Amino acid sequence: MKNNENESSIQAVLEDVTFILNEIKHKKFDSLRKTKITVQQEKIIEGVERDLDVCVTKIGLLLHAKEL
């Protein structure tokens, strides 16, 4: 029973992390883009967004593969 509780806890944390990463990508970066940023800053933002996508995808694959 304890193992199921741990797996549920891990799943909940991973889902929370995924939600937070998506919030950063979709809301925070959109707000940042509304300010005056340079082309170099835009490229950095795009790189960070790609990194966030990779993290979210890997977490999603882990959640679905392990059937936590």
mmCIF file of the N, C-alpha and C atoms, coordinates in Angstrom:
data_MODEL
# 
_entry.id   MODEL 
# 
loop_
_atom_site.group_PDB 
_atom_site.id 
_atom_site.type_symbol 
_atom_site.label_atom_id 
_atom_site.label_alt_id 
_atom_site.label_comp_id 
_atom_site.label_asym_id 
_atom_site.label_entity_id 
_atom_site.label_seq_id 
_atom_site.pdbx_PDB_ins_code 
_atom_site.Cartn_x 
_atom_site.Cartn_y 
_atom_site.Cartn_z 
_atom_site.occupancy 
_atom_site.B_iso_or_equiv 
_atom_site.pdbx_formal_charge 
_atom_site.auth_seq_id 
_atom_site.auth_comp_id 
_atom_site.auth_asym_id 
_atom_site.auth_atom_id 
_atom_site.pdbx_PDB_model_num 
ATOM 1   N N  . MET A 1 1  ? 0.827  -1.199 0.000   1.00 0.00 ? 1  MET A N  1 
ATOM 2   C CA . MET A 1 1  ? 0.000  0.000  0.000   1.00 0.00 ? 1  MET A CA 1 
ATOM 3   C C  . MET A 1 1  ? 0.866  1.256  0.000   1.00 0.00 ? 1  MET A C  1 
ATOM 4   N N  . LYS A 1 2  ? 1.946  1.203  0.752   1.00 0.00 ? 2  LYS A N  1 
ATOM 5   C CA . LYS A 1 2  ? 2.838  2.358  0.848   1.00 0.00 ? 2  LYS A CA 1 
ATOM 6   C C  . LYS A 1 2  ? 3.420  2.704  -0.522  1.00 0.00 ? 2  LYS A C  1 
ATOM 7   N N  . ASN A 1 3  ? 3.728  1.683  -1.325  1.00 0.00 ? 3  ASN A N  1 
ATOM 8   C CA . ASN A 1 3  ? 4.287  1.907  -2.655  1.00 0.00 ? 3  ASN A CA 1 
ATOM 9   C C  . ASN A 1 3  ? 3.298  2.665  -3.539  1.00 0.00 ? 3  ASN A C  1 
ATOM 10  N N  . ASN A 1 4  ? 2.013  2.308  -3.460  1.00 0.00 ? 4  ASN A N  1 
ATOM 11  C CA . ASN A 1 4  ? 0.993  3.010  -4.238  1.00 0.00 ? 4  ASN A CA 1 
ATOM 12  C C  . ASN A 1 4  ? 0.884  4.473  -3.820  1.00 0.00 ? 4  ASN A C  1 
ATOM 13  N N  . GLU A 1 5  ? 1.002  4.723  -2.520  1.00 0.00 ? 5  GLU A N  1 
ATOM 14  C CA . GLU A 1 5  ? 0.954  6.101  -2.029  1.00 0.00 ? 5  GLU A CA 1 
ATOM 15  C C  . GLU A 1 5  ? 2.139  6.904  -2.557  1.00 0.00 ? 5  GLU A C  1 
ATOM 16  N N  . ASN A 1 6  ? 3.320  6.281  -2.560  1.00 0.00 ? 6  ASN A N  1 
ATOM 17  C CA . ASN A 1 6  ? 4.513  6.958  -3.079  1.00 0.00 ? 6  ASN A CA 1 
ATOM 18  C C  . ASN A 1 6  ? 4.366  7.247  -4.568  1.00 0.00 ? 6  ASN A C  1 
ATOM 19  N N  . GLU A 1 7  ? 3.848  6.276  -5.323  1.00 0.00 ? 7  GLU A N  1 
ATOM 20  C CA . GLU A 1 7  ? 3.664  6.467  -6.756  1.00 0.00 ? 7  GLU A CA 1 
ATOM 21  C C  . GLU A 1 7  ? 2.639  7.568  -7.030  1.00 0.00 ? 7  GLU A C  1 
ATOM 22  N N  . SER A 1 8  ? 1.578  7.600  -6.241  1.00 0.00 ? 8  SER A N  1 
ATOM 23  C CA . SER A 1 8  ? 0.574  8.656  -6.406  1.00 0.00 ? 8  SER A CA 1 
ATOM 24  C C  . SER A 1 8  ? 1.164  10.020 -6.086  1.00 0.00 ? 8  SER A C  1 
ATOM 25  N N  . SER A 1 9  ? 1.997  10.063 -5.065  1.00 0.00 ? 9  SER A N  1 
ATOM 26  C CA . SER A 1 9  ? 2.646  11.310 -4.676  1.00 0.00 ? 9  SER A CA 1 
ATOM 27  C C  . SER A 1 9  ? 3.599  11.781 -5.773  1.00 0.00 ? 9  SER A C  1 
ATOM 28  N N  . ILE A 1 10 ? 4.363  10.857 -6.324  1.00 0.00 ? 10 ILE A N  1 
ATOM 29  C CA . ILE A 1 10 ? 5.283  11.195 -7.411  1.00 0.00 ? 10 ILE A CA 1 
ATOM 30  C C  . ILE A 1 10 ? 4.501  11.697 -8.617  1.00 0.00 ? 10 ILE A C  1 
ATOM 31  N N  . GLN A 1 11 ? 3.423  11.023 -8.947  1.00 0.00 ? 11 GLN A N  1 
ATOM 32  C CA . GLN A 1 11 ? 2.599  11.426 -10.082 1.00 0.00 ? 11 GLN A CA 1 
ATOM 33  C C  . GLN A 1 11 ? 2.048  12.832 -9.870  1.00 0.00 ? 11 GLN A C  1 
ATOM 34  N N  . ALA A 1 12 ? 1.571  13.106 -8.673  1.00 0.00 ? 12 ALA A N  1 
ATOM 35  C CA . ALA A 1 12 ? 1.010  14.428 -8.377  1.00 0.00 ? 12 ALA A CA 1 
ATOM 36  C C  . ALA A 1 12 ? 2.072  15.520 -8.521  1.00 0.00 ? 12 ALA A C  1 
ATOM 37  N N  . VAL A 1 13 ? 3.264  15.249 -8.027  1.00 0.00 ? 13 VAL A N  1 
ATOM 38  C CA . VAL A 1 13 ? 4.347  16.229 -8.127  1.00 0.00 ? 13 VAL A CA 1 
ATOM 39  C C  . VAL A 1 13 ? 4.721  16.464 -9.588  1.00 0.00 ? 13 VAL A C  1 
ATOM 40  N N  . LEU A 1 14 ? 4.843  15.391 -10.360 1.00 0.00 ? 14 LEU A N  1 
ATOM 41  C CA . LEU A 1 14 ? 5.194  15.533 -11.773 1.00 0.00 ? 14 LEU A CA 1 
ATOM 42  C C  . LEU A 1 14 ? 4.114  16.289 -12.544 1.00 0.00 ? 14 LEU A C  1 
ATOM 43  N N  . GLU A 1 15 ? 2.869  16.041 -12.214 1.00 0.00 ? 15 GLU A N  1 
ATOM 44  C CA . GLU A 1 15 ? 1.780  16.778 -12.867 1.00 0.00 ? 15 GLU A CA 1 
ATOM 45  C C  . GLU A 1 15 ? 1.827  18.259 -12.502 1.00 0.00 ? 15 GLU A C  1 
ATOM 46  N N  . ASP A 1 16 ? 2.139  18.556 -11.240 1.00 0.00 ? 16 ASP A N  1 
ATOM 47  C CA . ASP A 1 16 ? 2.280  19.953 -10.815 1.00 0.00 ? 16 ASP A CA 1 
ATOM 48  C C  . ASP A 1 16 ? 3.436  20.641 -11.540 1.00 0.00 ? 16 ASP A C  1 
ATOM 49  N N  . VAL A 1 17 ? 4.563  19.940 -11.648 1.00 0.00 ? 17 VAL A N  1 
ATOM 50  C CA . VAL A 1 17 ? 5.726  20.498 -12.338 1.00 0.00 ? 17 VAL A CA 1 
ATOM 51  C C  . VAL A 1 17 ? 5.386  20.778 -13.799 1.00 0.00 ? 17 VAL A C  1 
ATOM 52  N N  . THR A 1 18 ? 4.694  19.843 -14.435 1.00 0.00 ? 18 THR A N  1 
ATOM 53  C CA . THR A 1 18 ? 4.288  20.024 -15.825 1.00 0.00 ? 18 THR A CA 1 
ATOM 54  C C  . THR A 1 18 ? 3.386  21.242 -15.971 1.00 0.00 ? 18 THR A C  1 
ATOM 55  N N  . PHE A 1 19 ? 2.448  21.398 -15.059 1.00 0.00 ? 19 PHE A N  1 
ATOM 56  C CA . PHE A 1 19 ? 1.546  22.552 -15.092 1.00 0.00 ? 19 PHE A CA 1 
ATOM 57  C C  . PHE A 1 19 ? 2.332  23.859 -14.963 1.00 0.00 ? 19 PHE A C  1 
ATOM 58  N N  . ILE A 1 20 ? 3.253  23.900 -14.015 1.00 0.00 ? 20 ILE A N  1 
ATOM 59  C CA . ILE A 1 20 ? 4.050  25.108 -13.784 1.00 0.00 ? 20 ILE A CA 1 
ATOM 60  C C  . ILE A 1 20 ? 4.899  25.441 -15.010 1.00 0.00 ? 20 ILE A C  1 
ATOM 61  N N  . LEU A 1 21 ? 5.532  24.434 -15.597 1.00 0.00 ? 21 LEU A N  1 
ATOM 62  C CA . LEU A 1 21 ? 6.347  24.666 -16.789 1.00 0.00 ? 21 LEU A CA 1 
ATOM 63  C C  . LEU A 1 21 ? 5.505  25.210 -17.939 1.00 0.00 ? 21 LEU A C  1 
ATOM 64  N N  . ASN A 1 22 ? 4.313  24.668 -18.107 1.00 0.00 ? 22 ASN A N  1 
ATOM 65  C CA . ASN A 1 22 ? 3.423  25.166 -19.160 1.00 0.00 ? 22 ASN A CA 1 
ATOM 66  C C  . ASN A 1 22 ? 2.968  26.592 -18.877 1.00 0.00 ? 22 ASN A C  1 
ATOM 67  N N  . GLU A 1 23 ? 2.708  26.908 -17.620 1.00 0.00 ? 23 GLU A N  1 
ATOM 68  C CA . GLU A 1 23 ? 2.329  28.276 -17.251 1.00 0.00 ? 23 GLU A CA 1 
ATOM 69  C C  . GLU A 1 23 ? 3.452  29.255 -17.582 1.00 0.00 ? 23 GLU A C  1 
ATOM 70  N N  . ILE A 1 24 ? 4.668  28.859 -17.264 1.00 0.00 ? 24 ILE A N  1 
ATOM 71  C CA . ILE A 1 24 ? 5.815  29.715 -17.572 1.00 0.00 ? 24 ILE A CA 1 
ATOM 72  C C  . ILE A 1 24 ? 5.887  29.951 -19.067 1.00 0.00 ? 24 ILE A C  1 
ATOM 73  N N  . LYS A 1 25 ? 5.771  28.873 -19.824 1.00 0.00 ? 25 LYS A N  1 
ATOM 74  C CA . LYS A 1 25 ? 5.901  28.986 -21.276 1.00 0.00 ? 25 LYS A CA 1 
ATOM 75  C C  . LYS A 1 25 ? 4.795  29.835 -21.877 1.00 0.00 ? 25 LYS A C  1 
ATOM 76  N N  . HIS A 1 26 ? 3.571  29.580 -21.490 1.00 0.00 ? 26 HIS A N  1 
ATOM 77  C CA . HIS A 1 26 ? 2.448  30.213 -22.176 1.00 0.00 ? 26 HIS A CA 1 
ATOM 78  C C  . HIS A 1 26 ? 2.085  31.595 -21.633 1.00 0.00 ? 26 HIS A C  1 
ATOM 79  N N  . LYS A 1 27 ? 2.271  31.829 -20.368 1.00 0.00 ? 27 LYS A N  1 
ATOM 80  C CA . LYS A 1 27 ? 1.851  33.117 -19.800 1.00 0.00 ? 27 LYS A CA 1 
ATOM 81  C C  . LYS A 1 27 ? 3.021  34.060 -19.553 1.00 0.00 ? 27 LYS A C  1 
ATOM 82  N N  . LYS A 1 28 ? 4.038  33.569 -18.893 1.00 0.00 ? 28 LYS A N  1 
ATOM 83  C CA . LYS A 1 28 ? 5.149  34.450 -18.518 1.00 0.00 ? 28 LYS A CA 1 
ATOM 84  C C  . LYS A 1 28 ? 5.911  34.939 -19.744 1.00 0.00 ? 28 LYS A C  1 
ATOM 85  N N  . PHE A 1 29 ? 6.195  34.032 -20.675 1.00 0.00 ? 29 PHE A N  1 
ATOM 86  C CA . PHE A 1 29 ? 6.932  34.452 -21.862 1.00 0.00 ? 29 PHE A CA 1 
ATOM 87  C C  . PHE A 1 29 ? 6.082  35.339 -22.756 1.00 0.00 ? 29 PHE A C  1 
ATOM 88  N N  . ASP A 1 30 ? 4.789  35.089 -22.817 1.00 0.00 ? 30 ASP A N  1 
ATOM 89  C CA . ASP A 1 30 ? 3.913  35.975 -23.592 1.00 0.00 ? 30 ASP A CA 1 
ATOM 90  C C  . ASP A 1 30 ? 3.929  37.382 -23.007 1.00 0.00 ? 30 ASP A C  1 
ATOM 91  N N  . SER A 1 31 ? 3.895  37.477 -21.688 1.00 0.00 ? 31 SER A N  1 
ATOM 92  C CA . SER A 1 31 ? 3.972  38.791 -21.032 1.00 0.00 ? 31 SER A CA 1 
ATOM 93  C C  . SER A 1 31 ? 5.307  39.459 -21.324 1.00 0.00 ? 31 SER A C  1 
ATOM 94  N N  . LEU A 1 32 ? 6.361  38.681 -21.289 1.00 0.00 ? 32 LEU A N  1 
ATOM 95  C CA . LEU A 1 32 ? 7.689  39.222 -21.560 1.00 0.00 ? 32 LEU A CA 1 
ATOM 96  C C  . LEU A 1 32 ? 7.783  39.746 -22.987 1.00 0.00 ? 32 LEU A C  1 
ATOM 97  N N  . ARG A 1 33 ? 7.184  39.041 -23.923 1.00 0.00 ? 33 ARG A N  1 
ATOM 98  C CA . ARG A 1 33 ? 7.231  39.460 -25.325 1.00 0.00 ? 33 ARG A CA 1 
ATOM 99  C C  . ARG A 1 33 ? 6.499  40.788 -25.556 1.00 0.00 ? 33 ARG A C  1 
ATOM 100 N N  . LYS A 1 34 ? 5.571  41.124 -24.696 1.00 0.00 ? 34 LYS A N  1 
ATOM 101 C CA . LYS A 1 34 ? 4.842  42.389 -24.840 1.00 0.00 ? 34 LYS A CA 1 
ATOM 102 C C  . LYS A 1 34 ? 5.708  43.586 -24.466 1.00 0.00 ? 34 LYS A C  1 
ATOM 103 N N  . THR A 1 35 ? 6.814  43.328 -23.791 1.00 0.00 ? 35 THR A N  1 
ATOM 104 C CA . THR A 1 35 ? 7.758  44.396 -23.476 1.00 0.00 ? 35 THR A CA 1 
ATOM 105 C C  . THR A 1 35 ? 8.732  44.517 -24.640 1.00 0.00 ? 35 THR A C  1 
ATOM 106 N N  . LYS A 1 36 ? 9.527  45.549 -24.604 1.00 0.00 ? 36 LYS A N  1 
ATOM 107 C CA . LYS A 1 36 ? 10.513 45.717 -25.671 1.00 0.00 ? 36 LYS A CA 1 
ATOM 108 C C  . LYS A 1 36 ? 11.708 44.812 -25.388 1.00 0.00 ? 36 LYS A C  1 
ATOM 109 N N  . ILE A 1 37 ? 11.890 43.827 -26.270 1.00 0.00 ? 37 ILE A N  1 
ATOM 110 C CA . ILE A 1 37 ? 13.042 42.945 -26.128 1.00 0.00 ? 37 ILE A CA 1 
ATOM 111 C C  . ILE A 1 37 ? 13.831 42.965 -27.433 1.00 0.00 ? 37 ILE A C  1 
ATOM 112 N N  . THR A 1 38 ? 15.098 42.646 -27.308 1.00 0.00 ? 38 THR A N  1 
ATOM 113 C CA . THR A 1 38 ? 15.965 42.633 -28.484 1.00 0.00 ? 38 THR A CA 1 
ATOM 114 C C  . THR A 1 38 ? 15.819 41.307 -29.219 1.00 0.00 ? 38 THR A C  1 
ATOM 115 N N  . VAL A 1 39 ? 16.351 41.271 -30.418 1.00 0.00 ? 39 VAL A N  1 
ATOM 116 C CA . VAL A 1 39 ? 16.332 40.040 -31.214 1.00 0.00 ? 39 VAL A CA 1 
ATOM 117 C C  . VAL A 1 39 ? 17.090 38.940 -30.472 1.00 0.00 ? 39 VAL A C  1 
ATOM 118 N N  . GLN A 1 40 ? 18.194 39.298 -29.847 1.00 0.00 ? 40 GLN A N  1 
ATOM 119 C CA . GLN A 1 40 ? 18.979 38.319 -29.097 1.00 0.00 ? 40 GLN A CA 1 
ATOM 120 C C  . GLN A 1 40 ? 18.169 37.763 -27.919 1.00 0.00 ? 40 GLN A C  1 
ATOM 121 N N  . GLN A 1 41 ? 17.455 38.622 -27.222 1.00 0.00 ? 41 GLN A N  1 
ATOM 122 C CA . GLN A 1 41 ? 16.621 38.165 -26.113 1.00 0.00 ? 41 GLN A CA 1 
ATOM 123 C C  . GLN A 1 41 ? 15.511 37.247 -26.608 1.00 0.00 ? 41 GLN A C  1 
ATOM 124 N N  . GLU A 1 42 ? 14.933 37.559 -27.755 1.00 0.00 ? 42 GLU A N  1 
ATOM 125 C CA . GLU A 1 42 ? 13.886 36.722 -28.338 1.00 0.00 ? 42 GLU A CA 1 
ATOM 126 C C  . GLU A 1 42 ? 14.431 35.331 -28.652 1.00 0.00 ? 42 GLU A C  1 
ATOM 127 N N  . LYS A 1 43 ? 15.644 35.268 -29.173 1.00 0.00 ? 43 LYS A N  1 
ATOM 128 C CA . LYS A 1 43 ? 16.256 33.970 -29.474 1.00 0.00 ? 43 LYS A CA 1 
ATOM 129 C C  . LYS A 1 43 ? 16.483 33.168 -28.199 1.00 0.00 ? 43 LYS A C  1 
ATOM 130 N N  . ILE A 1 44 ? 16.888 33.843 -27.145 1.00 0.00 ? 44 ILE A N  1 
ATOM 131 C CA . ILE A 1 44 ? 17.084 33.169 -25.857 1.00 0.00 ? 44 ILE A CA 1 
ATOM 132 C C  . ILE A 1 44 ? 15.755 32.627 -25.348 1.00 0.00 ? 44 ILE A C  1 
ATOM 133 N N  . ILE A 1 45 ? 14.703 33.429 -25.431 1.00 0.00 ? 45 ILE A N  1 
ATOM 134 C CA . ILE A 1 45 ? 13.371 32.994 -25.000 1.00 0.00 ? 45 ILE A CA 1 
ATOM 135 C C  . ILE A 1 45 ? 12.927 31.775 -25.796 1.00 0.00 ? 45 ILE A C  1 
ATOM 136 N N  . GLU A 1 46 ? 13.134 31.806 -27.101 1.00 0.00 ? 46 GLU A N  1 
ATOM 137 C CA . GLU A 1 46 ? 12.747 30.669 -27.935 1.00 0.00 ? 46 GLU A CA 1 
ATOM 138 C C  . GLU A 1 46 ? 13.507 29.409 -27.539 1.00 0.00 ? 46 GLU A C  1 
ATOM 139 N N  . GLY A 1 47 ? 14.790 29.552 -27.200 1.00 0.00 ? 47 GLY A N  1 
ATOM 140 C CA . GLY A 1 47 ? 15.578 28.409 -26.745 1.00 0.00 ? 47 GLY A CA 1 
ATOM 141 C C  . GLY A 1 47 ? 15.056 27.840 -25.437 1.00 0.00 ? 47 GLY A C  1 
ATOM 142 N N  . VAL A 1 48 ? 14.712 28.723 -24.515 1.00 0.00 ? 48 VAL A N  1 
ATOM 143 C CA . VAL A 1 48 ? 14.165 28.282 -23.229 1.00 0.00 ? 48 VAL A CA 1 
ATOM 144 C C  . VAL A 1 48 ? 12.811 27.602 -23.437 1.00 0.00 ? 48 VAL A C  1 
ATOM 145 N N  . GLU A 1 49 ? 11.993 28.133 -24.338 1.00 0.00 ? 49 GLU A N  1 
ATOM 146 C CA . GLU A 1 49 ? 10.701 27.500 -24.634 1.00 0.00 ? 49 GLU A CA 1 
ATOM 147 C C  . GLU A 1 49 ? 10.890 26.089 -25.180 1.00 0.00 ? 49 GLU A C  1 
ATOM 148 N N  . ARG A 1 50 ? 11.872 25.915 -26.051 1.00 0.00 ? 50 ARG A N  1 
ATOM 149 C CA . ARG A 1 50 ? 12.147 24.567 -26.574 1.00 0.00 ? 50 ARG A CA 1 
ATOM 150 C C  . ARG A 1 50 ? 12.574 23.636 -25.447 1.00 0.00 ? 50 ARG A C  1 
ATOM 151 N N  . ASP A 1 51 ? 13.419 24.141 -24.542 1.00 0.00 ? 51 ASP A N  1 
ATOM 152 C CA . ASP A 1 51 ? 13.850 23.334 -23.399 1.00 0.00 ? 51 ASP A CA 1 
ATOM 153 C C  . ASP A 1 51 ? 12.662 22.951 -22.517 1.00 0.00 ? 51 ASP A C  1 
ATOM 154 N N  . LEU A 1 52 ? 11.752 23.888 -22.290 1.00 0.00 ? 52 LEU A N  1 
ATOM 155 C CA . LEU A 1 52 ? 10.553 23.599 -21.505 1.00 0.00 ? 52 LEU A CA 1 
ATOM 156 C C  . LEU A 1 52 ? 9.701  22.535 -22.192 1.00 0.00 ? 52 LEU A C  1 
ATOM 157 N N  . ASP A 1 53 ? 9.563  22.634 -23.509 1.00 0.00 ? 53 ASP A N  1 
ATOM 158 C CA . ASP A 1 53 ? 8.806  21.626 -24.256 1.00 0.00 ? 53 ASP A CA 1 
ATOM 159 C C  . ASP A 1 53 ? 9.409  20.236 -24.073 1.00 0.00 ? 53 ASP A C  1 
ATOM 160 N N  . VAL A 1 54 ? 10.731 20.157 -24.132 1.00 0.00 ? 54 VAL A N  1 
ATOM 161 C CA . VAL A 1 54 ? 11.408 18.871 -23.953 1.00 0.00 ? 54 VAL A CA 1 
ATOM 162 C C  . VAL A 1 54 ? 11.127 18.320 -22.557 1.00 0.00 ? 54 VAL A C  1 
ATOM 163 N N  . CYS A 1 55 ? 11.226 19.165 -21.541 1.00 0.00 ? 55 CYS A N  1 
ATOM 164 C CA . CYS A 1 55 ? 10.968 18.728 -20.162 1.00 0.00 ? 55 CYS A CA 1 
ATOM 165 C C  . CYS A 1 55 ? 9.538  18.232 -19.998 1.00 0.00 ? 55 CYS A C  1 
ATOM 166 N N  . VAL A 1 56 ? 8.583  18.988 -20.507 1.00 0.00 ? 56 VAL A N  1 
ATOM 167 C CA . VAL A 1 56 ? 7.175  18.610 -20.384 1.00 0.00 ? 56 VAL A CA 1 
ATOM 168 C C  . VAL A 1 56 ? 6.917  17.297 -21.120 1.00 0.00 ? 56 VAL A C  1 
ATOM 169 N N  . THR A 1 57 ? 7.496  17.147 -22.294 1.00 0.00 ? 57 THR A N  1 
ATOM 170 C CA . THR A 1 57 ? 7.314  15.919 -23.069 1.00 0.00 ? 57 THR A CA 1 
ATOM 171 C C  . THR A 1 57 ? 7.902  14.724 -22.336 1.00 0.00 ? 57 THR A C  1 
ATOM 172 N N  . LYS A 1 58 ? 9.101  14.871 -21.795 1.00 0.00 ? 58 LYS A N  1 
ATOM 173 C CA . LYS A 1 58 ? 9.736  13.760 -21.080 1.00 0.00 ? 58 LYS A CA 1 
ATOM 174 C C  . LYS A 1 58 ? 8.952  13.381 -19.828 1.00 0.00 ? 58 LYS A C  1 
ATOM 175 N N  . ILE A 1 59 ? 8.449  14.359 -19.109 1.00 0.00 ? 59 ILE A N  1 
ATOM 176 C CA . ILE A 1 59 ? 7.628  14.061 -17.931 1.00 0.00 ? 59 ILE A CA 1 
ATOM 177 C C  . ILE A 1 59 ? 6.358  13.334 -18.360 1.00 0.00 ? 59 ILE A C  1 
ATOM 178 N N  . GLY A 1 60 ? 5.727  13.808 -19.429 1.00 0.00 ? 60 GLY A N  1 
ATOM 179 C CA . GLY A 1 60 ? 4.519  13.153 -19.934 1.00 0.00 ? 60 GLY A CA 1 
ATOM 180 C C  . GLY A 1 60 ? 4.777  11.719 -20.337 1.00 0.00 ? 60 GLY A C  1 
ATOM 181 N N  . LEU A 1 61 ? 5.885  11.474 -21.024 1.00 0.00 ? 61 LEU A N  1 
ATOM 182 C CA . LEU A 1 61 ? 6.234  10.108 -21.413 1.00 0.00 ? 61 LEU A CA 1 
ATOM 183 C C  . LEU A 1 61 ? 6.456  9.230  -20.190 1.00 0.00 ? 61 LEU A C  1 
ATOM 184 N N  . LEU A 1 62 ? 7.111  9.780  -19.188 1.00 0.00 ? 62 LEU A N  1 
ATOM 185 C CA . LEU A 1 62 ? 7.347  9.037  -17.954 1.00 0.00 ? 62 LEU A CA 1 
ATOM 186 C C  . LEU A 1 62 ? 6.032  8.701  -17.266 1.00 0.00 ? 62 LEU A C  1 
ATOM 187 N N  . LEU A 1 63 ? 5.148  9.663  -17.165 1.00 0.00 ? 63 LEU A N  1 
ATOM 188 C CA . LEU A 1 63 ? 3.858  9.431  -16.513 1.00 0.00 ? 63 LEU A CA 1 
ATOM 189 C C  . LEU A 1 63 ? 3.055  8.354  -17.235 1.00 0.00 ? 63 LEU A C  1 
ATOM 190 N N  . HIS A 1 64 ? 3.063  8.378  -18.555 1.00 0.00 ? 64 HIS A N  1 
ATOM 191 C CA . HIS A 1 64 ? 2.260  7.417  -19.308 1.00 0.00 ? 64 HIS A CA 1 
ATOM 192 C C  . HIS A 1 64 ? 2.940  6.060  -19.434 1.00 0.00 ? 64 HIS A C  1 
ATOM 193 N N  . ALA A 1 65 ? 4.271  6.030  -19.490 1.00 0.00 ? 65 ALA A N  1 
ATOM 194 C CA . ALA A 1 65 ? 4.993  4.769  -19.638 1.00 0.00 ? 65 ALA A CA 1 
ATOM 195 C C  . ALA A 1 65 ? 4.970  3.960  -18.348 1.00 0.00 ? 65 ALA A C  1 
ATOM 196 N N  . LYS A 1 66 ? 5.094  4.629  -17.239 1.00 0.00 ? 66 LYS A N  1 
ATOM 197 C CA . LYS A 1 66 ? 5.152  3.944  -15.944 1.00 0.00 ? 66 LYS A CA 1 
ATOM 198 C C  . LYS A 1 66 ? 3.770  3.679  -15.375 1.00 0.00 ? 66 LYS A C  1 
ATOM 199 N N  . GLU A 1 67 ? 2.762  4.327  -15.955 1.00 0.00 ? 67 GLU A N  1 
ATOM 200 C CA . GLU A 1 67 ? 1.390  4.200  -15.443 1.00 0.00 ? 67 GLU A CA 1 
ATOM 201 C C  . GLU A 1 67 ? 1.361  4.390  -13.937 1.00 0.00 ? 67 GLU A C  1 
ATOM 202 N N  . LEU A 1 68 ? 1.961  5.502  -13.501 1.00 0.00 ? 68 LEU A N  1 
ATOM 203 C CA . LEU A 1 68 ? 1.984  5.822  -12.068 1.00 0.00 ? 68 LEU A CA 1 
ATOM 204 C C  . LEU A 1 68 ? 0.612  5.998  -11.602 1.00 0.00 ? 68 LEU A C  1 
# 
